[in-house]
Amino acid sequence: MTVASREPIGIHKKPTAKFGHTVVRLQIGRDREEFTVHADLLCQDSPYFQETIQPNRRVLEGPDLECAICREPLDQGTNDLVYCETTCGKNFHHHCIEEWRKNQPGAGSLKCPYCRQKWETDARLELSSWAMADPDAFEIYYLWRSNGSISADPTKDHAATRCIQLMKANILSGVLNDMEFQHVVRRVIITVSGTHGLHSKVIKFAYKATDGPCALRRFLCEFYLVIWKTQSLENGILPQAFILDVARSRTTERKIPSTVAEIQQHMAGAGHLAPPASSSNVWASFLTTKAYAFQMAEVVRVCRPLWQPLLPFVTERFAKLSHLS
């Protein structure tokens, strides 16, 4: 993936784990683009990669929270840890294993201090293929794991391309079941699109990449309702399925946010994002309810040919806001 000049966005995650001493080579996508990554960093808080790369490793909880050699606590955030890959999956401090190794007789005869089975010393895992993943999405995910943030392209010319990459990352978050990553990605999407506009290419990509109703489509519809421009619908450049989804979205009376911070707060309230750490001063300015009613009336007018069978029901629901009765 070609990386343009980017300004870091102020969206950070909790401190990452130590990189560890084990690396794994992954071939991502149909073109088998190769990544060499740190296994511990990739598996931290990711059940998907834990089961795929480190299936035998014990979870750091209960009696497994201390090193079996020195009896000191095991902290993946501050200590380099290793584990018995062969049998028991027990975790140890890396420096403790090195000291243990020095005290073992004979070269190449190291055994696990806990289960006494042969200790694997090769720090390289076999190359694995992951054809279903997208290289751009995986790169965003791994960089986020590495440095705790996601960059946003500051230029309008690259905004649509960057948002499509972020849409791929959003889809990957569902495969990995990593909701923390998903919410961070969505905040960057809102920041980029809230500044430069939500390009029709982004919506087309999301609808082509998904089948039927899903969380990503609902997120886009909710987001579009607070930033949309009527001419985009009239020009016919959006997927018909998306237009119908927008028209079928909530019709209850509500205020519409006008800034990126307010949009993020709104999307969090709708359940598409995790609540921000601080919500002060984000509801300072809203568009009027009357403006929202006008917008929804325009949605009904433009979508009328697409949903004629539903028109009586929708007209009744919209009557109070848009004076269609």
Stockholm file with secondary structure:
# STOCKHOLM 1.0

chainA/1-325         MTVASREPIGIHKKPTAKFGHTVVRLQIGRDREEFTVHADLLCQDSPYFQETIQPNRRVLEGPDLECAICREPLDQGTNDLVYCETTCGKNFHHHCIEEWRKNQPGAGSLKCPYCRQKWETDARLELSSWAMADPDAFEIYYLWRSNGSISADPTKDHAATRCIQLMKANILSGVLNDMEFQHVVRRVIITVSGTHGLHSKVIKFAYKATDGPCALRRFLCEFYLVIWKTQSLENGILPQAFILDVARSRTTERKIPSTVAEIQQHMAGAGHLAPPASSSNVWASFLTTKAYAFQMAEVVRVCRPLWQPLLPFVTERFAKLSHLS
#=GR chainA/1-325 SS CCCCCCEEEEEECSCCCCCCSCEEEEEETTTTEEEEEEHHHHHTTCHHHHHHHCTTCCCSCGGGGBCTTTCCBCCTTTSCEEECTTTTCCEEEHHHHHHHHHTSSSTTCCBCTTTCSBCCCCCEEEEEEETTSCHHHHHHHHHHHHHSEEEECCSGGGHHHHHHHHHHHHHHHHHHTCHHHHHHHHHHHHHHHHHHCCCHHHHHHHHHHSCSSCHHHHHHHHHHHHHCCHHHHHTTCSCHHHHHHHHTSCCSCCCEECSHHHHHHHHHHTTSSCCCSCCTTSSSCEECHHHHHHHHHHHHHHHGGGCGGGHHHHHHHHHHHHCCC
#=GC SS_cons         CCCCCCEEEEEECSCCCCCCSCEEEEEETTTTEEEEEEHHHHHTTCHHHHHHHCTTCCCSCGGGGBCTTTCCBCCTTTSCEEECTTTTCCEEEHHHHHHHHHTSSSTTCCBCTTTCSBCCCCCEEEEEEETTSCHHHHHHHHHHHHHSEEEECCSGGGHHHHHHHHHHHHHHHHHHTCHHHHHHHHHHHHHHHHHHCCCHHHHHHHHHHSCSSCHHHHHHHHHHHHHCCHHHHHTTCSCHHHHHHHHTSCCSCCCEECSHHHHHHHHHHTTSSCCCSCCTTSSSCEECHHHHHHHHHHHHHHHGGGCGGGHHHHHHHHHHHHCCC
//
